[in-house]
Amino acid sequence: MTFTAIDNCIAILRADGSMERRCDGMLTYTDNIIFVELKNQRKNWISDAVEQLKITIECFTKHHDLNLFKRKRAFACNKKHPNFCTGHKETMKRFFDTYKIRLNIQAKIKI
């Protein structure tokens, strides 16, 4: 398994040259890819995490073929807020419909 740090390690620039928000990292192994965003905040953490995952995935797909991976997942996790409402099915469905990547919103990553 390989962990690739993205946030503060790989530059993703906006059109004006400023730094874009991006997820924390990515795990790859055999034919699996997992994008990871870790949060440590109470307010708006899910929308912030999902947005950072989207930006990173869009940049990644401009330069790499996601079809090389059989299993594609994204995790938005928050250790400070492990007990949250699980009513995010619409967000997860929209994410999958757009990127063909399964989004998991939870406190821990289980591989």
URSUL-V495523 format. One line per field, one symbol per residue. psi: psi as a letter, one per 30 degrees, with the letter a starting at -180 (. if undefined). burial: I if it has 9 or more other ideal C-beta (glycine too) atoms within 8 Angstrom, else O. A space follows every 10 residues. Layout:
BEGIN
psi = ???
burial = ???
END
This chain:
BEGIN
psi = kkkjkekgek kjklegflkl klleakkkkc hkkjkkkklh lekgeeeeee eeeeeeeeee fffljfffke kklkkjkjff ifjlkghgee eeeeeeeefh kkkkjaflkk .
burial = OOOIIIOOOO OIOOOOOOOI OIIOIIIIOO OIIIIIIOIO IOOOIIOIII IIIIIIIOII IOOOOIOOIO OIIIIIIIOO IOOOOOOIOO IIOOIIOOIO IOIIIOOOIO O
END
